[in-house]
Amino acid sequence: MNLIRNYRNWRRYRATVSELNRLSNRELNDLGISRSDIPYVARKAS
């Protein structure tokens, strides 16, 4: 069960990173996120 949970968390993390990477720098700035913060924000969202 733990393996399945870890896989789902990883998929959510990757989806969040991909979605944030598609945003422009201006859109990220409007959200208060810098490009270097994306992995951190994605981990917190998972």
Helices and strands as residue ranges (DSSP letters): H 2-22, H 25-31, G 35-37, H 38-45
